Amino acid sequence: MKRSLKIIFIISVIILVVLGWLIYLFTGRVIPSYSCGELFDNQFSKAIVINDINSYSKINGNIKYPARDPINGENYCKTPKVGMMSERRSIRKNDFKDSYLEAFAAATNNIDACKLIDGYGSKISCILGVRQYTGNKDYCNLITDDDLLRSKCMQ
């Protein structure tokens, strides 16, 4: 009985390894992709290379939103890692412009992208991110509504 359980276990492990290898072979990934799609990735990457701050208004084609935030139910996808970005950033379907500009600023350290953001929280997050990466304390002066946050940014 023990021997047959060992054989079943070994066969199961072999099957899982082979299936995992086949999935990776045919898709290039083991986990599902959260990419916004190849067309978006190409357009975003090109915008970063040429530093086109208005590129969010020029995105054409279908953007794929394969993920859904379990907390707020918002659909999103992830940018490619390009420019100065150390991690992929979320592009939110319901907040495309602001999330795109946050990702653009993270990839280029272009503070002007933060200035174009409409949402207060997104704008502050963007400013703090670019300030932290560049070390430029002058960017803290863009925080006009919160003296405490501005002074912490200056530190």
Buried (B, 14 or more C-beta within 10 A) or exposed (E): EEEEEEEEEEEEEEEEEEEEEEEEEEEEEEEEBBBBBEBBBEBBBEBBEEBBBEBBEEBEEEBBBBBEEEEEEBBBBBBBEBBBBEEBBBBBBEBBBBBBBBBBBBBBBBBEBBBBBEBEEBBBBBBBBBBEEEEEEEBBEBBEEEEEBBEEBEE
